[in-house]
Amino acid sequence: MARSLRYVPHLLVLAFVIWCAFALRGDLQQVSLAPLLRSWNLLALAAVLSLMNYVFRILRWRWYLARLGHPLPLPFAGLTFIAGFAYTLSPGKVGEMIRARYYLPLGIPLSSVAGAFFAERLLDVVAMAALAALLLADLPAYRNAVYVAAALVLVVLMLLSVLPWRTLRLKFESATRLPRLLRKVLIGVTSTLTATRPLLQPVPLAVGFALGLLAWGFEGLGLGVLSGASSTAHLAMVAAVGIYAVAVLVGALSFLPGGLGSTEAVMTTLLVAHGVSIGDAVFVTLACRIVTLWLAVVLGWVAVLSLRQRPLAPAVS
């Protein structure tokens, strides 16, 4: 029985690979190769913009681990970060925490990896919310709402930085009158924020947010580049970034693996609302998902296989 259990993790990974291949096949079947071949230059540029997203996020990830006392060589930090993309189709992308397995042998505790992961996810959501507000900037009647959204983002960042999360956690632990489920959730959130405190100071918070804006802004620009393949409407870059951010946020909130289905539906709908024909909107959406979601998954598995062939890198002193 014990020998059989050893193969369970390998079987789970195999099942996940099959699921990724099946989902990718479903997307590719909906895209005609002819438009892709005609727009290969736009597709290539959008892919480069996605790679820029990964570069900024790798730099942030490595910096986070260094601030937590675990500096790593840039190539190793980048490769392990990309390896997490192999599991980006997991609900909420929590499968990306698999990168912790590469750090544990180096003496980097799971709590540090979890703290860096939580800070990364949190600031990604805040950055995407800020970018989503750009969609309103394309509508003259709602341009003032952009300033309101910017103010709300600043308030959220300030609260994350100044609130005494440890004190709040202790208060929730002693608040026995609260409903049990709510109390448990509040304790969990405040405990995680307490552990992530070194990354929620003003400087790392501002730097992490700025890198998140740049990273996801580049991927949003990729959607704008791909919209150039449409013959029915010209999509402004500001609107493209806003559409991409809204679609990805909805996909994340749906908690579906990789936001599959929900992200595509929202992106296509918003493109049509901006004058793109339905046929072109579907093509642009699926092309965008190929150079963002599926490019990340493919690179993730390449990184996983590469890490299996090399010894773990020592931590930088």
Buried (B, 14 or more C-beta within 10 A) or exposed (E): EEEEEEEEEEEEBEEBBEEBEEBBEEBEEEBEEEBBEEBEEBBEBBBEBBBBBBBBBBBBBBBBBBBBEBBBEEEBBBBBBBBBBBBBBBEBBEBBBBBBEBBEEEEBBEEBBBBBBBBBBBBBBBBBBBBBBBBBBBEEEEEEBBEEBEEBBEEBBEEBBEEEBBEBBBEBEEEEEBEEEEBEEBBEBBBBBBBBBBBBEEEBBEBBBBBBBBBBBBBBBBBBBBBBBBEBBEBBBBBBBBBBBBBBBBBBEBEBBBBBBBBBBBBBBBBBEBEBBEEBBBBBBBBBBBBBBBBBBBBBBBBBEEBEEEEEBEBEE
